[in-house]
Amino acid sequence: MASEQSSLKLKINGPTQLSIEDGAGRRFGIHPLWLRERCQDAQSMDLLTGQRLQDPSDFDLDLGFSALSEPGPGQLHVRFSDGHEADFAAGDILAEAAIPAGEHDAPPCQLWTGTLTDLPRPNGERTRPMPI
């Protein structure tokens, strides 16, 4: 995937159009809802716990980009049509966008086979029940 990711480029195609371009020159649009869901600023998530402050299903389905800019190499500043502004590292967007369809960032599923030989056992100490 690293070589696949290195051949991808983030492109600002217009003031309100963002896409990823692969090594063959094919462009794939970045949907504003997809990007808005990935905002990691203090207005979008609790920076201490990582808990989202908004449910992505509550975003306006007609959400768009109001403005896009590249303030520095590998940096992207986005203003969304709902007024929210956020900064992204292009590498972070590309890393997730390069995940092949049908895959995700979780480890592959592994079925349980019953081959666990040493079952975990309590250490024998009795514990008091928790008060209700």
N, C-alpha and C positions, 0 to 999 in steps of 0.2 A: 504494500500500500504506500510505502514511503516514496517509491519512484512514481507511482500514480499521482500522489499528492503533489510532487515537485513539478509535474507537467500541468497542473491546474493553476489558473490565474483568476483572481477576482477582478472583474471589470465594471467600471461605472460607465454604462452605455448612454446615459443622459441624466439630467438632473433628478429623475425619479425612476431610473431603471438600473438594476443591479443584476449581474449575472456571473456565472463561473464559466471560464473558457478552458477547454481541455487542449492537449498538445496538438490535436488535429484541427483546432480552430472552431470546434462546435461549442455553441453557447447554450447554457441552461440557466433560466431565470431563477433568481432567489425570491421566494415569496415573502412579502412583508410580514405576514403572520408568523411564518417560520422564524424569521429573524427577531421579531418583537418578543417571541416566547423565550428567546435566548439572552435577553437583556440581563445583565448582572450588576446593575447599579443600585444605589440605595432606594430609589423610587420603585424598583421592581422586585427586590428581594431583601430580606434581612441579612445584612452582611456578616453577622455573627453566626447565625444558624444555617444560612443558605435557603431558608424557607421562602417560597414565593409569596409575594404580597397580593398578587392578583391571579385569578384563575384564567389561564389562556382561553378557555371557552367563553369568557366574558368579553373578549376583544371584539370590536366591530369587524364583521366579516368583510367589509369594504375597506379595511385598513390599507393604506398605501404608504409610499415613501413621499415625503414632501421635499426633502433635499438630501443629497448625498455628497460627501466630500472626502478627500484623502489628505488629512492634515500633515501626515508624514508617511514615510515608507512603511508599508505593512499595517497602517492604521486606517480605520474607517469611521467617519462620523455620520450618523444617520438621524434625520428628523422625520418622524412618522406623522401621518395625517391626523392622529389624535393629539398631537402636540408634544409627545414624548420624544426626548433626544437621548441618544446613547452612543457610546464609543465601543468599537470592536477591534480585535486584532484579526487581520485577514487570515492568518495562519489557523486561528481557532475555527473560523467559519469553514475554511477549506478542509480542515481535519475531519469535521463532522460531515461535510458534504461529500467527502471522498469515500465514505463508508458505502460499500455496495448495497444495492437494494436488497431488502430481506434480511440484512444483518443489522446488528446494533452493538452497543458498547458493553453488553453483558457477556460473561463467559458462555461458551457453548453449553447447551443442555446436556446433562449426563444422567441417564436413567439409573435408578438405584437397582443394584443387582443382588443385594443381600450378602455380599462378601465381607462385610465388616466382621472381623474375628473377635476383637476385644470390645465388648459392649461397655459403655461408660456406666459406672456404678457410683452411688453416693458414697461418701467417705465414712459413713457409719455414724456420724454425729447427728444427733436429733436437733432439729431446729424448731423453735417455737412458731406457732402459727402467727401470721400477720394480723394485727388488730384491724377490725373493720370500722 
